[in-house]
Amino acid sequence: TWIEENLGKDVAILDASSGMGYGTADLRERGFNIEDVEPYQSEERKQNNPATYSSYADIRKQYDYIISNAVLNVIPDDWRSNVLHDMANRLKTGGRMFINTRKAGEEKSIKDKIELDSPQEVLVKRKGRIATYQRFFTPQELKSWVEEELGEGYSVEIANEKNSGTKGLAAVVVTKTKLEDNQGNPI
């Protein structure tokens, strides 16, 4: 709703690392101009609802708005930076990216887990086996990390009702401020 009311339906949107593609399908059905990328598509997804792209390297254009919904929290530290840059490099100058993650404190509700470097970084177990990695962020931690990773040329704000229509999430809105040519080279 926020995108429609503030940006309109004609903006080019990328659903970054879209998982099963439910969010992409929902926005597409609502008339939005949206594509998605999912490098790790399940066989079911490939057959029933394939992503527009299966690799960030396949994307040859830039977007007005990028959505990263609960992606960076399931990616270990050594990959997280690369994925953030893959997303940011697909953003048009003046474009925005909404990133949300699992919020610090939610890890307390996970009963069966292995704590890693901090209580906010865990391996979640199901039926006694490791099922997934999770990193929980406070909004300020996420903001600081994104600012440090992207550096100059991007402004980062904690997501709120005014800039994203959300509140209370571990989420940020990134705006690309640097100017680039069509190949992504700084001007």
Disulfide bonds with the S-S distance in Angstrom:
none
